[in-house]
Amino acid sequence: MANQVANGAVCMCPFGAAPGTLVVPPAARVMACGLPAAAITDISVTPFGMCSNPANPVVAANIKVVPGGVIIVPQPCAPAITGTWVPGSPTVLIGGKPALNNTCKLMCAYGGVIQINAPMAMTVMVP
């Protein structure tokens, strides 16, 4: 079983320089370890510091060509989320949506696969 994810969960993108934080509004009124519990539709993630993915147009515009190669110059991250977290819990619903557990992934339009590093609800298990 996996852990339920709650507000303040620490997220990471492989192209980001710093962790981000999941922001979960208390709209569903479901709590996990005293924090609002997340569903797969809770996709508000704070930026990951600096982005180093050349698929990001801002990063691509700042690539430096030097003798012998290129230098990727990281630029401020602005996550471009493309959908919801997947796959979600098949049997637990929060506000009518599948619960978000710490094995779910979230895609950025620039190619990053965002994952949960610290779910915040360490004692609440969901499938």
C-alpha positions as a Python dict, from the first residue, in 0.01 Angstrom:
ca = {
    (1, 'M'): (0, 0, 0),
    (2, 'A'): (102, 357, -61),
    (3, 'N'): (74, 671, 153),
    (4, 'Q'): (-204, 925, 110),
    (5, 'V'): (-70, 1262, -8),
    (6, 'A'): (-172, 1578, 177),
    (7, 'N'): (-123, 1953, 156),
    (8, 'G'): (244, 2054, 174),
    (9, 'A'): (373, 1732, 17),
    (10, 'V'): (725, 1769, -120),
    (11, 'C'): (744, 1710, -497),
    (12, 'M'): (1039, 1690, -734),
    (13, 'C'): (1093, 1724, -1106),
    (14, 'P'): (1412, 1570, -1251),
    (15, 'F'): (1479, 1895, -1441),
    (16, 'G'): (1419, 2122, -1141),
    (17, 'A'): (1692, 2245, -909),
    (18, 'A'): (1480, 2248, -593),
    (19, 'P'): (1179, 2067, -450),
    (20, 'G'): (830, 2204, -500),
    (21, 'T'): (529, 2187, -271),
    (22, 'L'): (181, 2054, -346),
    (23, 'V'): (-94, 2299, -253),
    (24, 'V'): (-423, 2128, -165),
    (25, 'P'): (-727, 2345, -96),
    (26, 'P'): (-947, 2218, 188),
    (27, 'A'): (-1251, 2212, -45),
    (28, 'A'): (-1322, 1837, -12),
    (29, 'R'): (-1309, 1865, 368),
    (30, 'V'): (-1121, 1536, 396),
    (31, 'M'): (-820, 1542, 626),
    (32, 'A'): (-518, 1311, 650),
    (33, 'C'): (-289, 1357, 951),
    (34, 'G'): (-455, 1694, 1016),
    (35, 'L'): (-390, 1825, 662),
    (36, 'P'): (-620, 1852, 360),
    (37, 'A'): (-601, 1522, 170),
    (38, 'A'): (-518, 1536, -201),
    (39, 'A'): (-705, 1392, -498),
    (40, 'I'): (-555, 1334, -844),
    (41, 'T'): (-701, 1667, -961),
    (42, 'D'): (-495, 1864, -708),
    (43, 'I'): (-224, 1978, -947),
    (44, 'S'): (-113, 2308, -795),
    (45, 'V'): (262, 2264, -747),
    (46, 'T'): (501, 2545, -659),
    (47, 'P'): (796, 2597, -901),
    (48, 'F'): (1106, 2378, -877),
    (49, 'G'): (1360, 2658, -867),
    (50, 'M'): (1551, 2660, -1195),
    (51, 'C'): (1459, 2439, -1494),
    (52, 'S'): (1735, 2276, -1700),
    (53, 'N'): (1522, 2097, -1962),
    (54, 'P'): (1602, 2214, -2318),
    (55, 'A'): (1242, 2123, -2414),
    (56, 'N'): (1133, 2425, -2209),
    (57, 'P'): (1119, 2715, -2459),
    (58, 'V'): (1270, 2961, -2208),
    (59, 'V'): (1565, 2728, -2145),
    (60, 'A'): (1604, 2656, -2519),
    (61, 'A'): (1621, 3028, -2594),
    (62, 'N'): (1914, 3062, -2354),
    (63, 'I'): (2133, 2771, -2470),
    (64, 'K'): (2488, 2890, -2532),
    (65, 'V'): (2688, 2739, -2817),
    (66, 'V'): (3058, 2718, -2735),
    (67, 'P'): (3349, 2547, -2910),
    (68, 'G'): (3309, 2178, -2846),
    (69, 'G'): (2943, 2179, -2739),
    (70, 'V'): (2660, 2366, -2579),
    (71, 'I'): (2590, 2502, -2234),
    (72, 'I'): (2238, 2476, -2098),
    (73, 'V'): (2163, 2782, -1889),
    (74, 'P'): (1889, 2697, -1636),
    (75, 'Q'): (1592, 2935, -1626),
    (76, 'P'): (1318, 2992, -1365),
    (77, 'C'): (1076, 2701, -1345),
    (78, 'A'): (710, 2751, -1430),
    (79, 'P'): (548, 2403, -1424),
    (80, 'A'): (328, 2346, -1730),
    (81, 'I'): (104, 2068, -1602),
    (82, 'T'): (-65, 1866, -1877),
    (83, 'G'): (-327, 1664, -1688),
    (84, 'T'): (-395, 1504, -1353),
    (85, 'W'): (-180, 1281, -1134),
    (86, 'V'): (-182, 919, -1253),
    (87, 'P'): (-289, 657, -1175),
    (88, 'G'): (-450, 752, -842),
    (89, 'S'): (-613, 521, -592),
    (90, 'P'): (-861, 286, -759),
    (91, 'T'): (-1081, 246, -450),
    (92, 'V'): (-1049, 560, -235),
    (93, 'L'): (-1228, 879, -340),
    (94, 'I'): (-1176, 1232, -210),
    (95, 'G'): (-1440, 1479, -320),
    (96, 'G'): (-1557, 1223, -577),
    (97, 'K'): (-1209, 1193, -734),
    (98, 'P'): (-947, 917, -688),
    (99, 'A'): (-718, 983, -392),
    (100, 'L'): (-359, 1086, -464),
    (101, 'N'): (-97, 848, -326),
    (102, 'N'): (279, 880, -321),
    (103, 'T'): (332, 648, -621),
    (104, 'C'): (144, 877, -863),
    (105, 'K'): (319, 1085, -1130),
    (106, 'L'): (233, 1422, -1286),
    (107, 'M'): (352, 1527, -1632),
    (108, 'C'): (496, 1865, -1727),
    (109, 'A'): (451, 1974, -2090),
    (110, 'Y'): (829, 2019, -2110),
    (111, 'G'): (899, 1653, -2036),
    (112, 'G'): (944, 1643, -1661),
    (113, 'V'): (782, 1363, -1463),
    (114, 'I'): (692, 1508, -1124),
    (115, 'Q'): (682, 1270, -830),
    (116, 'I'): (607, 1283, -460),
    (117, 'N'): (911, 1267, -231),
    (118, 'A'): (738, 1330, 105),
    (119, 'P'): (358, 1276, 113),
    (120, 'M'): (302, 1450, 451),
    (121, 'A'): (38, 1191, 556),
    (122, 'M'): (283, 921, 661),
    (123, 'T'): (35, 717, 867),
    (124, 'V'): (-256, 710, 622),
    (125, 'M'): (-238, 425, 371),
    (126, 'V'): (-438, 396, 48),
    (127, 'P'): (-418, 139, -233),
}
